[in-house]
């Protein structure tokens, strides 16, 4: 395992201890009289043992709990936010004895409010519009783009129906889906019969997808077959020229270490035509900006999904979210239509991207 993963694990465990400590201090501050001293000690000890056990068992994959661990961490993070707000209130209203009971009531209300907001942001997509002008001639084109569905038990047919309706209302000419279509496998996709809903994603110039890292966790063959059966073309490090008007390049996620470079893929196409690249992770933006690529669409970052993770993604990627023109190319990274781990977003929102493309006069 690479050194960075050990560093990430160590930082995560350290952050977890801080969050557990603040959580227990908050409960002790607000509800200290509910339990005896012995009961409080048992509660604190149990919270540390249980939470760290879940983290270690998941990290070592001895008994992975990829749903439970993120939920615990998000819950503790939300507790931190509410605790900070209550401390501020206690400082503003100096008479602590009178406000203490109010703060004790506000804690669960604040937690419920943050969780409700997080669920709302995860399941209520916003439509984000971009207008770009290429340095090559092309007729006006409207592209619909969405990524990171993570189709599974918590996100499925209903959300796909909604996405299809949005694309239809927006009258898109082309749909691009840059990866993480499934959440690791197709088990939930098949059991919940999502194929008719996925097949509703249609556009006059076609629907094209690439695979993301979660599509490459061992079930990629079945994933590709299911996507194809829904009428969507999957590009495995492949190119497709559409009506001799533009070229679509679909790259496998960089989890595939021997994938060909974008430059290699472009050798087989006419680069005088507009080039649209689907690449799940925005890891090679600077290299690709040196190539005759006109538009790259990516996802993966989720724009952090839960604040303050968006600050971390900004440090990791040249472009972690949004649109930027670099050189002659336009680069767009979406926060994703779905979510990973927990059905919540804070500081970000589920989104569908609409790109209006114009060509050089």
TORKOL-4160 file (C-alpha; in steps of 0.2 Angstrom, whole numbers, padded with zeros to 4 digits, m for minus):
361
<pt num="1" X="0000" Y="0000" Z="0000"/>
<pt num="2" X="0006" Y="0017" Z="m0004"/>
<pt num="3" X="0013" Y="0029" Z="0009"/>
<pt num="4" X="0000" Y="0042" Z="0006"/>
<pt num="5" X="m0014" Y="0029" Z="0012"/>
<pt num="6" X="m0005" Y="0026" Z="0028"/>
<pt num="7" X="m0004" Y="0045" Z="0031"/>
<pt num="8" X="m0023" Y="0047" Z="0027"/>
<pt num="9" X="m0027" Y="0033" Z="0038"/>
<pt num="10" X="m0017" Y="0041" Z="0053"/>
<pt num="11" X="m0024" Y="0058" Z="0050"/>
<pt num="12" X="m0042" Y="0051" Z="0049"/>
<pt num="13" X="m0039" Y="0041" Z="0066"/>
<pt num="14" X="m0032" Y="0057" Z="0074"/>
<pt num="15" X="m0047" Y="0067" Z="0068"/>
<pt num="16" X="m0059" Y="0054" Z="0074"/>
<pt num="17" X="m0052" Y="0055" Z="0092"/>
<pt num="18" X="m0054" Y="0074" Z="0092"/>
<pt num="19" X="m0072" Y="0072" Z="0086"/>
<pt num="20" X="m0077" Y="0059" Z="0099"/>
<pt num="21" X="m0069" Y="0069" Z="0112"/>
<pt num="22" X="m0079" Y="0085" Z="0107"/>
<pt num="23" X="m0095" Y="0074" Z="0106"/>
<pt num="24" X="m0093" Y="0067" Z="0123"/>
<pt num="25" X="m0088" Y="0084" Z="0131"/>
<pt num="26" X="m0104" Y="0092" Z="0123"/>
<pt num="27" X="m0115" Y="0078" Z="0130"/>
<pt num="28" X="m0107" Y="0080" Z="0147"/>
<pt num="29" X="m0109" Y="0099" Z="0146"/>
<pt num="30" X="m0128" Y="0098" Z="0141"/>
<pt num="31" X="m0134" Y="0082" Z="0149"/>
<pt num="32" X="m0121" Y="0078" Z="0163"/>
<pt num="33" X="m0134" Y="0076" Z="0176"/>
<pt num="34" X="m0144" Y="0062" Z="0167"/>
<pt num="35" X="m0131" Y="0049" Z="0171"/>
<pt num="36" X="m0121" Y="0044" Z="0186"/>
<pt num="37" X="m0102" Y="0047" Z="0185"/>
<pt num="38" X="m0099" Y="0029" Z="0182"/>
<pt num="39" X="m0112" Y="0029" Z="0169"/>
<pt num="40" X="m0104" Y="0043" Z="0160"/>
<pt num="41" X="m0087" Y="0034" Z="0161"/>
<pt num="42" X="m0095" Y="0019" Z="0153"/>
<pt num="43" X="m0103" Y="0029" Z="0139"/>
<pt num="44" X="m0087" Y="0038" Z="0135"/>
<pt num="45" X="m0077" Y="0022" Z="0135"/>
<pt num="46" X="m0089" Y="0013" Z="0124"/>
<pt num="47" X="m0090" Y="0027" Z="0112"/>
<pt num="48" X="m0071" Y="0027" Z="0109"/>
<pt num="49" X="m0070" Y="0008" Z="0108"/>
<pt num="50" X="m0085" Y="0006" Z="0096"/>
<pt num="51" X="m0080" Y="0020" Z="0084"/>
<pt num="52" X="m0062" Y="0015" Z="0083"/>
<pt num="53" X="m0066" Y="m0003" Z="0081"/>
<pt num="54" X="m0077" Y="0001" Z="0066"/>
<pt num="55" X="m0063" Y="0012" Z="0059"/>
<pt num="56" X="m0050" Y="m0001" Z="0061"/>
<pt num="57" X="m0060" Y="m0016" Z="0055"/>
<pt num="58" X="m0065" Y="m0006" Z="0040"/>
<pt num="59" X="m0048" Y="0001" Z="0035"/>
<pt num="60" X="m0040" Y="m0017" Z="0037"/>
<pt num="61" X="m0055" Y="m0024" Z="0028"/>
<pt num="62" X="m0056" Y="m0038" Z="0041"/>
<pt num="63" X="m0075" Y="m0033" Z="0043"/>
<pt num="64" X="m0078" Y="m0018" Z="0032"/>
<pt num="65" X="m0092" Y="m0006" Z="0036"/>
<pt num="66" X="m0091" Y="0006" Z="0022"/>
<pt num="67" X="m0109" Y="0013" Z="0026"/>
<pt num="68" X="m0108" Y="0014" Z="0045"/>
<pt num="69" X="m0091" Y="0022" Z="0046"/>
<pt num="70" X="m0095" Y="0037" Z="0035"/>
<pt num="71" X="m0111" Y="0039" Z="0044"/>
<pt num="72" X="m0103" Y="0039" Z="0061"/>
<pt num="73" X="m0090" Y="0052" Z="0055"/>
<pt num="74" X="m0103" Y="0063" Z="0047"/>
<pt num="75" X="m0114" Y="0062" Z="0063"/>
<pt num="76" X="m0098" Y="0067" Z="0074"/>
<pt num="77" X="m0094" Y="0081" Z="0062"/>
<pt num="78" X="m0112" Y="0088" Z="0063"/>
<pt num="79" X="m0111" Y="0087" Z="0082"/>
<pt num="80" X="m0095" Y="0097" Z="0081"/>
<pt num="81" X="m0104" Y="0111" Z="0071"/>
<pt num="82" X="m0119" Y="0111" Z="0082"/>
<pt num="83" X="m0107" Y="0112" Z="0098"/>
<pt num="84" X="m0098" Y="0126" Z="0091"/>
<pt num="85" X="m0114" Y="0136" Z="0088"/>
<pt num="86" X="m0120" Y="0132" Z="0106"/>
<pt num="87" X="m0104" Y="0138" Z="0113"/>
<pt num="88" X="m0106" Y="0154" Z="0104"/>
<pt num="89" X="m0123" Y="0156" Z="0110"/>
<pt num="90" X="m0118" Y="0153" Z="0128"/>
<pt num="91" X="m0104" Y="0166" Z="0126"/>
<pt num="92" X="m0116" Y="0179" Z="0119"/>
<pt num="93" X="m0129" Y="0176" Z="0133"/>
<pt num="94" X="m0118" Y="0177" Z="0148"/>
<pt num="95" X="m0131" Y="0171" Z="0160"/>
<pt num="96" X="m0127" Y="0152" Z="0158"/>
<pt num="97" X="m0139" Y="0146" Z="0171"/>
<pt num="98" X="m0154" Y="0153" Z="0162"/>
<pt num="99" X="m0149" Y="0147" Z="0145"/>
<pt num="100" X="m0142" Y="0130" Z="0149"/>
<pt num="101" X="m0159" Y="0122" Z="0147"/>
<pt num="102" X="m0162" Y="0130" Z="0130"/>
<pt num="103" X="m0145" Y="0124" Z="0124"/>
<pt num="104" X="m0150" Y="0107" Z="0129"/>
<pt num="105" X="m0165" Y="0108" Z="0118"/>
<pt num="106" X="m0156" Y="0116" Z="0104"/>
<pt num="107" X="m0143" Y="0102" Z="0102"/>
<pt num="108" X="m0155" Y="0089" Z="0095"/>
<pt num="109" X="m0164" Y="0102" Z="0085"/>
<pt num="110" X="m0148" Y="0108" Z="0077"/>
<pt num="111" X="m0142" Y="0090" Z="0073"/>
<pt num="112" X="m0159" Y="0086" Z="0065"/>
<pt num="113" X="m0158" Y="0102" Z="0055"/>
<pt num="114" X="m0141" Y="0098" Z="0048"/>
<pt num="115" X="m0146" Y="0080" Z="0044"/>
<pt num="116" X="m0161" Y="0086" Z="0036"/>
<pt num="117" X="m0152" Y="0099" Z="0026"/>
<pt num="118" X="m0139" Y="0086" Z="0021"/>
<pt num="119" X="m0152" Y="0074" Z="0015"/>
<pt num="120" X="m0161" Y="0088" Z="0005"/>
<pt num="121" X="m0144" Y="0093" Z="m0004"/>
<pt num="122" X="m0141" Y="0075" Z="m0008"/>
<pt num="123" X="m0158" Y="0071" Z="m0016"/>
<pt num="124" X="m0163" Y="0088" Z="m0023"/>
<pt num="125" X="m0152" Y="0092" Z="m0039"/>
<pt num="126" X="m0148" Y="0109" Z="m0045"/>
<pt num="127" X="m0146" Y="0113" Z="m0063"/>
<pt num="128" X="m0129" Y="0121" Z="m0067"/>
<pt num="129" X="m0127" Y="0130" Z="m0084"/>
<pt num="130" X="m0111" Y="0133" Z="m0093"/>
<pt num="131" X="m0108" Y="0142" Z="m0110"/>
<pt num="132" X="m0092" Y="0139" Z="m0119"/>
<pt num="133" X="m0085" Y="0144" Z="m0135"/>
<pt num="134" X="m0073" Y="0133" Z="m0144"/>
<pt num="135" X="m0058" Y="0138" Z="m0155"/>
<pt num="136" X="m0065" Y="0126" Z="m0168"/>
<pt num="137" X="m0080" Y="0127" Z="m0179"/>
<pt num="138" X="m0095" Y="0118" Z="m0173"/>
<pt num="139" X="m0114" Y="0120" Z="m0174"/>
<pt num="140" X="m0123" Y="0125" Z="m0158"/>
<pt num="141" X="m0124" Y="0110" Z="m0146"/>
<pt num="142" X="m0131" Y="0107" Z="m0129"/>
<pt num="143" X="m0123" Y="0094" Z="m0119"/>
<pt num="144" X="m0131" Y="0086" Z="m0103"/>
<pt num="145" X="m0118" Y="0079" Z="m0091"/>
<pt num="146" X="m0120" Y="0070" Z="m0075"/>
<pt num="147" X="m0108" Y="0059" Z="m0065"/>
<pt num="148" X="m0106" Y="0049" Z="m0049"/>
<pt num="149" X="m0123" Y="0041" Z="m0048"/>
<pt num="150" X="m0117" Y="0027" Z="m0037"/>
<pt num="151" X="m0132" Y="0017" Z="m0041"/>
<pt num="152" X="m0137" Y="0006" Z="m0026"/>
<pt num="153" X="m0149" Y="0004" Z="m0011"/>
<pt num="154" X="m0150" Y="0022" Z="m0007"/>
<pt num="155" X="m0150" Y="0030" Z="m0025"/>
<pt num="156" X="m0159" Y="0022" Z="m0039"/>
<pt num="157" X="m0173" Y="0021" Z="m0051"/>
<pt num="158" X="m0183" Y="0037" Z="m0044"/>
<pt num="159" X="m0167" Y="0047" Z="m0046"/>
<pt num="160" X="m0164" Y="0041" Z="m0064"/>
<pt num="161" X="m0181" Y="0045" Z="m0069"/>
<pt num="162" X="m0179" Y="0063" Z="m0062"/>
<pt num="163" X="m0162" Y="0064" Z="m0072"/>
<pt num="164" X="m0170" Y="0059" Z="m0088"/>
<pt num="165" X="m0184" Y="0071" Z="m0085"/>
<pt num="166" X="m0172" Y="0085" Z="m0083"/>
<pt num="167" X="m0162" Y="0081" Z="m0098"/>
<pt num="168" X="m0178" Y="0080" Z="m0108"/>
<pt num="169" X="m0184" Y="0097" Z="m0102"/>
<pt num="170" X="m0167" Y="0105" Z="m0106"/>
<pt num="171" X="m0168" Y="0097" Z="m0123"/>
<pt num="172" X="m0150" Y="0091" Z="m0123"/>
<pt num="173" X="m0142" Y="0085" Z="m0140"/>
<pt num="174" X="m0129" Y="0074" Z="m0131"/>
<pt num="175" X="m0127" Y="0066" Z="m0114"/>
<pt num="176" X="m0110" Y="0062" Z="m0106"/>
<pt num="177" X="m0108" Y="0052" Z="m0090"/>
<pt num="178" X="m0090" Y="0052" Z="m0084"/>
<pt num="179" X="m0090" Y="0038" Z="m0072"/>
<pt num="180" X="m0095" Y="0030" Z="m0056"/>
<pt num="181" X="m0112" Y="0024" Z="m0063"/>
<pt num="182" X="m0113" Y="0010" Z="m0051"/>
<pt num="183" X="m0109" Y="0009" Z="m0032"/>
<pt num="184" X="m0096" Y="m0005" Z="m0033"/>
<pt num="185" X="m0107" Y="m0019" Z="m0041"/>
<pt num="186" X="m0124" Y="m0021" Z="m0050"/>
<pt num="187" X="m0132" Y="m0031" Z="m0036"/>
<pt num="188" X="m0144" Y="m0017" Z="m0030"/>
<pt num="189" X="m0146" Y="m0011" Z="m0048"/>
<pt num="190" X="m0153" Y="m0028" Z="m0053"/>
<pt num="191" X="m0163" Y="m0032" Z="m0038"/>
<pt num="192" X="m0172" Y="m0015" Z="m0039"/>
<pt num="193" X="m0174" Y="m0017" Z="m0058"/>
<pt num="194" X="m0167" Y="0000" Z="m0062"/>
<pt num="195" X="m0163" Y="m0004" Z="m0081"/>
<pt num="196" X="m0179" Y="0004" Z="m0088"/>
<pt num="197" X="m0175" Y="0020" Z="m0079"/>
<pt num="198" X="m0157" Y="0020" Z="m0084"/>
<pt num="199" X="m0163" Y="0017" Z="m0102"/>
<pt num="200" X="m0174" Y="0033" Z="m0101"/>
<pt num="201" X="m0158" Y="0043" Z="m0103"/>
<pt num="202" X="m0159" Y="0047" Z="m0122"/>
<pt num="203" X="m0152" Y="0061" Z="m0133"/>
<pt num="204" X="m0152" Y="0063" Z="m0152"/>
<pt num="205" X="m0133" Y="0062" Z="m0153"/>
<pt num="206" X="m0132" Y="0048" Z="m0141"/>
<pt num="207" X="m0127" Y="0044" Z="m0123"/>
<pt num="208" X="m0109" Y="0040" Z="m0119"/>
<pt num="209" X="m0101" Y="0034" Z="m0103"/>
<pt num="210" X="m0085" Y="0030" Z="m0095"/>
<pt num="211" X="m0081" Y="0020" Z="m0080"/>
<pt num="212" X="m0075" Y="0027" Z="m0063"/>
<pt num="213" X="m0065" Y="0020" Z="m0049"/>
<pt num="214" X="m0081" Y="0012" Z="m0041"/>
<pt num="215" X="m0085" Y="0004" Z="m0057"/>
<pt num="216" X="m0068" Y="m0004" Z="m0057"/>
<pt num="217" X="m0069" Y="m0013" Z="m0040"/>
<pt num="218" X="m0070" Y="m0030" Z="m0048"/>
<pt num="219" X="m0088" Y="m0030" Z="m0056"/>
<pt num="220" X="m0083" Y="m0020" Z="m0071"/>
<pt num="221" X="m0088" Y="m0033" Z="m0084"/>
<pt num="222" X="m0106" Y="m0035" Z="m0078"/>
<pt num="223" X="m0107" Y="m0016" Z="m0075"/>
<pt num="224" X="m0103" Y="m0012" Z="m0093"/>
<pt num="225" X="m0115" Y="m0026" Z="m0099"/>
<pt num="226" X="m0129" Y="m0018" Z="m0089"/>
<pt num="227" X="m0125" Y="0000" Z="m0095"/>
<pt num="228" X="m0125" Y="m0006" Z="m0113"/>
<pt num="229" X="m0141" Y="m0015" Z="m0112"/>
<pt num="230" X="m0149" Y="0002" Z="m0106"/>
<pt num="231" X="m0144" Y="0009" Z="m0123"/>
<pt num="232" X="m0128" Y="0018" Z="m0117"/>
<pt num="233" X="m0112" Y="0017" Z="m0126"/>
<pt num="234" X="m0097" Y="0014" Z="m0114"/>
<pt num="235" X="m0080" Y="0020" Z="m0120"/>
<pt num="236" X="m0066" Y="0009" Z="m0113"/>
<pt num="237" X="m0051" Y="0020" Z="m0118"/>
<pt num="238" X="m0060" Y="0022" Z="m0135"/>
<pt num="239" X="m0064" Y="0036" Z="m0147"/>
<pt num="240" X="m0080" Y="0039" Z="m0157"/>
<pt num="241" X="m0082" Y="0052" Z="m0171"/>
<pt num="242" X="m0100" Y="0058" Z="m0172"/>
<pt num="243" X="m0107" Y="0063" Z="m0189"/>
<pt num="244" X="m0089" Y="0069" Z="m0193"/>
<pt num="245" X="m0094" Y="0084" Z="m0183"/>
<pt num="246" X="m0084" Y="0081" Z="m0166"/>
<pt num="247" X="m0075" Y="0067" Z="m0157"/>
<pt num="248" X="m0079" Y="0059" Z="m0140"/>
<pt num="249" X="m0064" Y="0051" Z="m0131"/>
<pt num="250" X="m0068" Y="0040" Z="m0116"/>
<pt num="251" X="m0055" Y="0036" Z="m0104"/>
<pt num="252" X="m0055" Y="0022" Z="m0091"/>
<pt num="253" X="m0052" Y="0028" Z="m0073"/>
<pt num="254" X="m0034" Y="0030" Z="m0068"/>
<pt num="255" X="m0036" Y="0015" Z="m0056"/>
<pt num="256" X="m0032" Y="0006" Z="m0072"/>
<pt num="257" X="m0013" Y="0009" Z="m0072"/>
<pt num="258" X="m0009" Y="0004" Z="m0089"/>
<pt num="259" X="m0022" Y="0014" Z="m0098"/>
<pt num="260" X="m0016" Y="0023" Z="m0113"/>
<pt num="261" X="m0014" Y="0042" Z="m0112"/>
<pt num="262" X="m0025" Y="0055" Z="m0120"/>
<pt num="263" X="m0012" Y="0059" Z="m0132"/>
<pt num="264" X="m0011" Y="0041" Z="m0138"/>
<pt num="265" X="m0030" Y="0040" Z="m0140"/>
<pt num="266" X="m0030" Y="0056" Z="m0150"/>
<pt num="267" X="m0018" Y="0048" Z="m0163"/>
<pt num="268" X="m0032" Y="0039" Z="m0171"/>
<pt num="269" X="m0044" Y="0054" Z="m0174"/>
<pt num="270" X="m0045" Y="0070" Z="m0184"/>
<pt num="271" X="m0040" Y="0083" Z="m0171"/>
<pt num="272" X="m0046" Y="0097" Z="m0182"/>
<pt num="273" X="m0063" Y="0092" Z="m0176"/>
<pt num="274" X="m0069" Y="0097" Z="m0158"/>
<pt num="275" X="m0063" Y="0085" Z="m0146"/>
<pt num="276" X="m0073" Y="0080" Z="m0130"/>
<pt num="277" X="m0065" Y="0070" Z="m0117"/>
<pt num="278" X="m0073" Y="0060" Z="m0103"/>
<pt num="279" X="m0061" Y="0056" Z="m0089"/>
<pt num="280" X="m0068" Y="0052" Z="m0072"/>
<pt num="281" X="m0055" Y="0060" Z="m0061"/>
<pt num="282" X="m0048" Y="0077" Z="m0065"/>
<pt num="283" X="m0030" Y="0072" Z="m0061"/>
<pt num="284" X="m0022" Y="0076" Z="m0078"/>
<pt num="285" X="m0030" Y="0092" Z="m0082"/>
<pt num="286" X="m0013" Y="0101" Z="m0085"/>
<pt num="287" X="m0006" Y="0088" Z="m0096"/>
<pt num="288" X="m0022" Y="0087" Z="m0106"/>
<pt num="289" X="m0023" Y="0106" Z="m0108"/>
<pt num="290" X="m0007" Y="0105" Z="m0119"/>
<pt num="291" X="m0017" Y="0094" Z="m0131"/>
<pt num="292" X="m0029" Y="0098" Z="m0145"/>
<pt num="293" X="m0044" Y="0095" Z="m0132"/>
<pt num="294" X="m0058" Y="0107" Z="m0133"/>
<pt num="295" X="m0068" Y="0100" Z="m0118"/>
<pt num="296" X="m0065" Y="0089" Z="m0104"/>
<pt num="297" X="m0079" Y="0083" Z="m0092"/>
<pt num="298" X="m0075" Y="0075" Z="m0075"/>
<pt num="299" X="m0082" Y="0071" Z="m0058"/>
<pt num="300" X="m0076" Y="0060" Z="m0044"/>
<pt num="301" X="m0072" Y="0074" Z="m0031"/>
<pt num="302" X="m0091" Y="0077" Z="m0026"/>
<pt num="303" X="m0084" Y="0094" Z="m0022"/>
<pt num="304" X="m0080" Y="0087" Z="m0005"/>
<pt num="305" X="m0098" Y="0081" Z="m0002"/>
<pt num="306" X="m0097" Y="0086" Z="0016"/>
<pt num="307" X="m0089" Y="0102" Z="0022"/>
<pt num="308" X="m0075" Y="0105" Z="0025"/>
<pt num="309" X="m0069" Y="0091" Z="0013"/>
<pt num="310" X="m0071" Y="0103" Z="m0001"/>
<pt num="311" X="m0056" Y="0113" Z="0005"/>
<pt num="312" X="m0046" Y="0097" Z="0004"/>
<pt num="313" X="m0051" Y="0093" Z="m0014"/>
<pt num="314" X="m0046" Y="0110" Z="m0019"/>
<pt num="315" X="m0029" Y="0107" Z="m0012"/>
<pt num="316" X="m0028" Y="0090" Z="m0021"/>
<pt num="317" X="m0034" Y="0095" Z="m0039"/>
<pt num="318" X="m0030" Y="0109" Z="m0051"/>
<pt num="319" X="m0048" Y="0110" Z="m0053"/>
<pt num="320" X="m0059" Y="0102" Z="m0040"/>
<pt num="321" X="m0076" Y="0109" Z="m0045"/>
<pt num="322" X="m0083" Y="0121" Z="m0058"/>
<pt num="323" X="m0077" Y="0127" Z="m0075"/>
<pt num="324" X="m0060" Y="0134" Z="m0081"/>
<pt num="325" X="m0053" Y="0138" Z="m0098"/>
<pt num="326" X="m0035" Y="0132" Z="m0098"/>
<pt num="327" X="m0026" Y="0135" Z="m0114"/>
<pt num="328" X="m0038" Y="0132" Z="m0128"/>
<pt num="329" X="m0048" Y="0119" Z="m0119"/>
<pt num="330" X="m0063" Y="0120" Z="m0107"/>
<pt num="331" X="m0062" Y="0109" Z="m0091"/>
<pt num="332" X="m0078" Y="0106" Z="m0081"/>
<pt num="333" X="m0079" Y="0096" Z="m0065"/>
<pt num="334" X="m0096" Y="0092" Z="m0058"/>
<pt num="335" X="m0100" Y="0089" Z="m0039"/>
<pt num="336" X="m0110" Y="0074" Z="m0045"/>
<pt num="337" X="m0128" Y="0069" Z="m0047"/>
<pt num="338" X="m0128" Y="0056" Z="m0033"/>
<pt num="339" X="m0117" Y="0053" Z="m0017"/>
<pt num="340" X="m0105" Y="0041" Z="m0009"/>
<pt num="341" X="m0107" Y="0033" Z="0008"/>
<pt num="342" X="m0120" Y="0043" Z="0017"/>
<pt num="343" X="m0135" Y="0051" Z="0008"/>
<pt num="344" X="m0130" Y="0068" Z="0014"/>
<pt num="345" X="m0121" Y="0084" Z="0007"/>
<pt num="346" X="m0116" Y="0099" Z="0017"/>
<pt num="347" X="m0109" Y="0114" Z="0008"/>
<pt num="348" X="m0112" Y="0106" Z="m0009"/>
<pt num="349" X="m0127" Y="0100" Z="m0018"/>
<pt num="350" X="m0132" Y="0086" Z="m0031"/>
<pt num="351" X="m0131" Y="0093" Z="m0048"/>
<pt num="352" X="m0135" Y="0091" Z="m0067"/>
<pt num="353" X="m0123" Y="0100" Z="m0079"/>
<pt num="354" X="m0130" Y="0108" Z="m0095"/>
<pt num="355" X="m0116" Y="0114" Z="m0107"/>
<pt num="356" X="m0120" Y="0125" Z="m0121"/>
<pt num="357" X="m0107" Y="0124" Z="m0134"/>
<pt num="358" X="m0103" Y="0137" Z="m0148"/>
<pt num="359" X="m0090" Y="0136" Z="m0161"/>
<pt num="360" X="m0078" Y="0148" Z="m0169"/>
<pt num="361" X="m0086" Y="0160" Z="m0181"/>
